[in-house]
Amino acid sequence: MEPIARRLQVSAAPAELQDWFEAQGFTDGLPVVPPTPDLVAAMVAGSGLPADATVAPIAPKGALATVEKVAINAVMAGCRPQYMPVIVAALKALAQPQFNLAGVQGTTHPCAPLVFVNGPVRGRIGLNCGSNVFGQGFRANATIGRAIRLVLINLGQGLPGRTDMATFGTPCKFSWCAGENEERSPWSPFHVDHGMSADDSAVLCHAGESPHNVQDHASATAAELLTTIASTMATLGNNNVGMGGEMMLVLGPEHARILADHGLSKDDVRHELHRRMRLRFASMGVALRNWYRNRRPAIDVGAEVEEIPYLDDPSQILILVAGGPGLHSMVVPSFGGMSTSTRERIPTPPEESSR
Amino acid sequence: MTFCTPPFRTLAERRREALGLPGQPVVFLPHPMMTRTAEKIEAIADQVLAEVVQRLTAGPSTR
């Protein structure tokens, strides 16, 4: 296949080549794999789509991501061609209006797109769902998330200090892709909860703040464990308390097992957490108290009210199970009500569906 | 019309180009806005009102 994108002749000397990519502003700061025509063609083929097929406009610039342009960034990120369907689905999810990609790219808040993958595709591409699921060591996780970031830079023009105004940013902005540990979950997978079949594959995109750990090696009952989790979730300084929106709870399999063994469904967990998560006005200064009161029109926040629910509704809590052995879980607050998580089905490649 | 604070100038410009609205006027407010009291925000609104009227009635803006 002949590439549609413009061809450039650049130095083949590795150091000069990397300097050139950096000088063009094409990178995330790390060296990239040069997107030669043969590598890009193989990456396009991995998508199962034509090179000129439109994927989505990428905010804030709004440049149209075609399959070929996505493939160029996927090569640069170090992806294998078989990752392409996941990347394409994730970009379509990020471009859904309710995700508000322009806001996520531009905000001072340190949010990054967290791409959670469900279904059989996880096994096909070697996506880590177990120990160190948010960490290093797995090419699929590392490079799918990185490819998405490079698309956000090169097509969306999310440029630090110019259009990406994050005060701090987060290491999660380099790459953040994980699989749900469906095999160790006591409940149905996230995508099945949302109307898909267990044989489907899907992405969930969440504009997440860096994950906050919940360590609890002591609690043996659901009630005790939920108290610890609620305490980690209901902190004063994140976007959700004043701006609503969704919070993600990623339960480690061992914590999930404790809750399930005490008879709780995911919906029960949501309601029990919502009941325990309280915003106590006595724990904050007057200015912050007034600020929160002004931003919670759905509930009574009169001067005589001492505490209110931290979230307006239990449905704001998204629950997944991931990670390996150990009594830890992760809370992932979000950008707040300015962004709602989005989902997309991942098409099964023709060679897989014919088996 | 877009209201934003100066650190978001480039973002606002990219966004209006992406939306096909190159003449969309942008009025800048002091940064940061989130910590202002209601009284201060009303005072800022009074300060920029004349500019808002002028930009809305003067036709497509330049940057």
Contacts between the chains, C-beta under 8 A, distances in Angstrom:
chain1	res1	chain2	res2	distance
A	57	B	18	7.4
A	59	B	15	7.4
A	59	B	18	6.7
A	60	B	11	5.8
A	60	B	14	4.7
A	60	B	15	4.8
A	60	B	18	6.2
A	61	B	14	5.2
A	61	B	17	7.4
A	61	B	18	5.4
A	62	B	15	7.8
A	62	B	17	7.6
A	62	B	18	2.8
A	62	B	19	7.1
A	63	B	18	7.9
A	102	B	11	7.9
A	102	B	15	5.8
A	105	B	11	8.0
A	106	B	8	6.7
A	106	B	11	4.4
A	106	B	15	8.0
A	157	B	14	5.8
A	159	B	10	7.8
A	162	B	10	4.6
A	162	B	11	7.6
A	163	B	10	5.3
A	163	B	11	4.4
A	163	B	14	5.5
A	165	B	7	5.6
A	165	B	8	6.2
A	165	B	11	6.6
A	287	B	35	7.8
